[in-house]
């Protein structure tokens, strides 16, 4: 072998291995209250793996304790005792772990995600166990509990004679289809007929699996505000048709093999026609693909989801809708307000700033916008806000009503303009920025004004 040949695997700090411990004997040794506490969860862990646990905590351990032992774990405050236990274990050929003393360890315990028989372990080579726990929490959130049923079924199916006698190409096709079905329907228990269906699909390469469309809300921009279901669908997508306002950090959640296509619409700028987007969704799904239509905010709030749902249903395609956190909610969170503060607003209304023509929609109820007991959120308001203000004020809206424009809500570059509805449109026109913006109108915004000025907020109830 040439010394210059590139390494197939990058260096590993530790090699992850999974031990079969059912019926094996494990030795736990330590003295004192601290040792007992440290070994307690190790005992539970080994017991869960089916091991027979010998605990030596009321006396000093001896060499005979290592007879027939598969693994040994010790907890010793004294370094000499720790070293002696580790040396004795190695003399008997028993791998050893000394808690909190990595210099004596042959193996380490990782943070575990338990979907047994699916098990995930995370190691930082002992450097940052709290960080490993945080990573485990992320994986816990993303990994459906139903995967345990799918892996259990796989253990049974692998032994089935038709699959064992099949050629390598058919087996690979079977397990590829199995993985796709498990990701698509993770929360149900697989049935016997699933095995037959998957085997039939694997044996008929020309037969296309049924495609589907998922309309997924990406939220206002911050990737941490994605729903778990949105992440799971991104990780199972074949095609992702995404909007201009979807941040790159959100696309990072998609599986590496997924094809990503920008079909975004920018206000008053070049846009992909809606009919073309519908045709792409239908075409890819008919080709057996899982298509994720990824939209900023919530797909059902001015996201043209209705037209896309109709296109899919007219084509006989399954369509799933996954809501996202709305831009209105994200903007309110950035401002630190409640959209429905009971001392200010009894309802919330979402209004679009322009119709198909680009002008203000003719169907806006101006009296509703003039209501002093409502919080109004205006989407896509850049070019029409002054006209909306004028019409609402003519219908009775107080010109001194607090208003705010929030740019790039929830993102790292989020910022806002706080004004009155009478003055906000002109201030907004002076901002040359490509990011998304929403305008909020209502007395709930007086809370923002007072908080910014350091003035204690006194509600009507308090004043009474």
N, C-alpha and C positions, 0 to 999 in steps of 0.2 A: 504493500500500500504506500502511495506517495505521501510524504510528509506535508505536501502543499495542498492536499485534497481538503476541501471545505468540510467542516464538521457538520454532520447531519442533525445533531442536537446541540443546542447551546449548553454551556456548563450549568449544572444543577447544584444548588447548595445542599439539597437533600433529595433522596429518591423516594417518591411516594409509593408505598406498598400497602396492600390490603390483606390482613391476616384472617384466615379462617380459624376461629377459636371455639367452635361448638364442641363441647366435651373436653377441651384442653384445660390444663391447670395453670393458673396465674398466681404469682406470689406478690403480696403487698406487705411491706415492712416499714415500721417507723415507730417512734416513741413520742409521747406527749400529745397534748390537746391539739396543737397546731398541725402535727403530722396526721392525726385522725381526720381532721377537717380537710386537709389537702388530699388525702387518699379516698375520701368518701365518694366523690363523683367518679373517680377512676374505677372504684368497685362497681358502681352502677353501670358504667360504660362497659366493663368487661362482662358483667352479668347479662346486659342486653345483647351482647354478642354470643351468648351461650357458653361462656367459660365458667369453669369451677374456680372460685376465688378463695385462696388461702390468705387470711389476714393475720399478720404477726404484729400485734401492737401492745400486748400485755407482757411480753418477755423479749429478751434479746434474740435476734435471729441466729441460726447456726447453719453450717454447711449442709446438713441433712435436709434442710428446708427446700433446697434447690432440686432435689431428686424428682425427675419427671415433670419439671416445670417448663412451660413454653416461653413465658415472658416474666420479667421481674420489675417491680416498681418500688422505689424507696423514697422516703421523706425524712431527711436528717438535717438538723441545723448545724451539726458539727461536721466540718469538712473531712476530718479523719474517718468518722463513721461512714460518711457518704462514699469515700474512696474505698474503704474496706468492703462495703456491700457490693459496689460495682465490680471490684476485683474478684470477689467470690463468685458472682454471677457469671463472669467471663470464664473462670476456671471450669465451670460446669457447662459451658457452651450455651448460656442463656442470655439473650439480648436484654439489656437493662436500661431503665430510665430513672434518673434521680430528679425529683421535682425541683425546679428552679436552680438546677446546677447543670447547665448544658455541657460543661466540660467532661462530665461523667456519663453522658447519655449515648447509647447506641441507636436509639430511636426517639422520636418526639411525637407528641399528640397534636394534631391539627384541630382547628375549629371545624365542626361537623354540621353538615346539612343532611338531615335524615329523612329520606323518602324511600326507606328500605323496601325492596332490595337495591334501589338507587341511592348511593351514598356519595356525597361530595365532601372532600376534606381540603382545608386551606392551611398552608404553612407559611410563616415568615422566617423560618429557621430560628425561631425563638427570639427574634429581634423585636417584634412588635405584636404581642398577642392581642392587645386591645384593638389594634388595627385589623387583625385577622377576624376578630369577632364582628367588627363593623362590616367587613366584606361579606362575612357569613350572613349578616342580616339583610344585605342587599340581595344575595342569591336566594335566601329564604323567601323574600318578597316576590321574586321573579319566577321561581320554580313551582309550578302547580303541584299541589299535594296529590292530585290524581295520577301523576307520573308513576307513583308507587304501583298502582294497579296495572299500568301498561308494561312496566318492567317485569312484574310478576307474571303477566301473561306471556311475555317474551321467553321467560325461562321454560314455560310449558310448551310453547310453540316450537322452540328450538329442537325439542326432542321428537316432534311429530315426524313420522316416517316419510310422508310426501316431501317435506322440506329437507330432511336428511339425505334423501336420494336424489334431490334436484341438483342440477349443475351449478357451478359457481355464479354464472351470470344470472340465473333465475333467483338464486338465494340473495344475491346483492339487490336485485330488483324488488324482492319481497321486503327486505329490511329497509330499503329506501322508502317504499310506500308505507311501511309500518311507521317510520319516523314522521312522515308527513301527516299521517292520520292522527298520531298521538299529539302532535303540536296543534293540529286543527281542532281536536276534540279532547282536550286534556282532562276534563272533569268527569267524563263518563267512564264506566268500567267496560273494557273491551269484552266482546262476546265471541262465542265459537264461530258464528257466521263471519266475523271480521277476518278470521284466519283464512277461511275459504275465499272470501272476496279478495284479500291481498294476494293470495297465491294465484288466483285467476288473473289479476292485473299484472303480476310479475310474468306470467306465462304468455301474455298478449301484449307485446311491446307497442303494437300499433294502436291499442285501445287507449284513449286519452282519459285521464281521470277528470272528474267534474271540476270545473273552475268555479270561483266565487269572488265576490267583491266585498271588501270591508271599508266603510267610510269611517275614518278614524280622526278624532279631534286631537291635534297636537298641543292644545293649550296656547297661551299667549306668548310663549317663547322660551321660558326657563325650562330646561329639560327635567329638572326635579319635580315639575308639576305634571308630568305625564302620568296617566293612569297605568296601573300594572297591566291591564288588559291591552292598552295601546302598545306597550313594550312587547308583550307576547306576540301580538299580531305582526309587529314590525320584524320580529325575529323568525316569523314563519312565512313572510311574504316572498313571492317570486318577482313581483313587479311593484314598485312604489311610484305612484304619480303624486308629486308633492307641489304645494303652493310656493309662491315666491317668498311668503312670510314665514315659512318653516325654517327654523334655525339649523345650521349645520350640526350643532351638538345633538339635536334630536335625531337626525339621520344617522348618527353614530350608533344608535341602538339597533339599527337594521342589521340583518344577517349579511355577512360579507358577500354572499353570492347573489343577493337581490339586485335586480336592475333598477336603477333610479332615474326617473324622468321628470324634469321640471316642466310643469304645465301651468305655471303661476299666472295669476292675473294681477296686474299693477294698475292702480287707479289712474285713469286718463292716459295710460301708456300702452305700449305693445302688450297684447294679451293673447293667450291661446283661446280659441273660440270654444264655447261650452259644448257645442255639438261635436267638435273634434275630441274633446276630453271624454264625452260619453262614448264615442265610437272606439276610442282606445281601450277604455274599460271593458266594453263588451267584447271586443276582438280578443284581447288577452285572456279574459275569463273563458271565452268559448274555446280557446286553445288549451284549456286545462290549467291555467295559472291561477294562483291566489293573488289577486290585485288589491293592494292597499291604497286607497285614495286618501292621502294625508293632508289635512286642512288645518290652518291656523285657528286657534280658539276652539269653538264647538262647531261641528259640521252643520248642525241645525240652526245656527244663528247667522243669517246672511252668508251662508256658505254654499248656496245653490244645491244643497243636498237633495231637495225635493225633485229637481230635474234629473239628478243622477240616479236616485232611487227608482224613478219612473222608467228611465232608460234600461236599467238592469231588469226590472220586473217585466217590462215589455219583451225583453230578450229571453225571458225564462230563467234568469240567473239568480242564484241565492245572493242576498245582500244583507250585510250585518252593519249596524250603526253603533259606533262606540263614542259616547259623548266625551267632550274635553272641557277643561276649565275655560270659561269664557274670558274674552279680553276684558269685558266689563268687570268681572270678579278680580282679575289680575290688577287692573288699574285701581280699583277700590282698595285692594291690599297695599299697593304702592303708596296710596294716599293716606292709608291708615284710617279708613272710614268704613262704616257699615252702610250699605245701599239702602237699608230699610230701618234706620234709626227711628224708633217709635216716636221720638219728639219732633221728627222732621218729615218723614215720608211714610205714607201708608201703602204705597205701591211703587213698582219700578217698571219703566217702559224702555224697550230697545227700539231705536228708530234708525233706518238707513238714510244716509245723507244724499243718496242719488238713486234714480230709477235706471232702467235700461238705457234711456236716452242720455244719461249723465246729469240731467236736471233734477231738481227736488221732486220727489214722488208727489203726485197729485192727491194721493189717498191719505196724506198725513192729516190727522185731526188736530188742528191748531189749538183748539180749546183744551185738549188734553195736555199739550205741551205747556200751556199757560197755567196749569194747575200748580198751586204753590205747595201742595202736599204730595208731590211725586218726585222721584229721581229719574231723570231722563238720561239715557246713554245714546249718543249719536255715533254710529259707525260710518266710516268713509266720509268725513265731513269737510275735507280740505277746501274744495271749490265752491261749496254751497252753504257754508255756515252763516255767512252774512245774510243771505236770503232767508235762511231758516230763522235766524234771530229776528229779522224785520217782521216776518209773518207771525211769529209767536208773540212778539211784543204788541203787534196790532190786535192780536186776539186776547191780550190782557197779561202777558208775562211781565213780571216786574223787571225793569232794566237793571236793577241792582241785585238780581238773583245771582248768588255765587255760581261760578262755572270754572271748569278746569279742562285743559287739554293734556293728555298723558301720552307721551311718546315711548314706544318700545316697552310697554308694560312688562314688568317682572324680569326684564333682562338687565345685564350689567350696565348698559348705557341708558337705562330708563331715566327720564326727567319729565318735568311738568311745568305748565304755566297756570297760575292761579289768578283769576280775574273775576269780573262780572260778565254776564252774558252780553251786556251792551258793548263791552270793550274787547272781548276775547277774539272775535273774528279778525280784527285788524292785526292783533298781536300774532295770531296764527299765520296770517299771510306773510309775515316777515321771516318765518322759519323755513329755510331751504334744507329739508331733510327727507330721506327716502324711506325711513322706517315707518311702521304702522302707528297710527294715532287714533285715539277715541276722545270724544268730548263728553263731559259729564256736566249736567245742569241740575241744581237743586240745593235746598237749604242744608242738606247733609254736609255740603262742602264748607259751611261756616265752621265746622269742627276743624277742618284743615287750616283755615285762616287763623283761628284762635291758637291752635297748637303751634303753628309756625311762629307766632308772635310771643309765645310763652305765656299766654293768657289761660288761666284755669277755665275749663269748660263747665258752665252751669246750665243744666237742662231745665226745661219748664217745670218738671216735677220737683227738682231741687229748689227752684225759686219759690214754688208754692209752699 
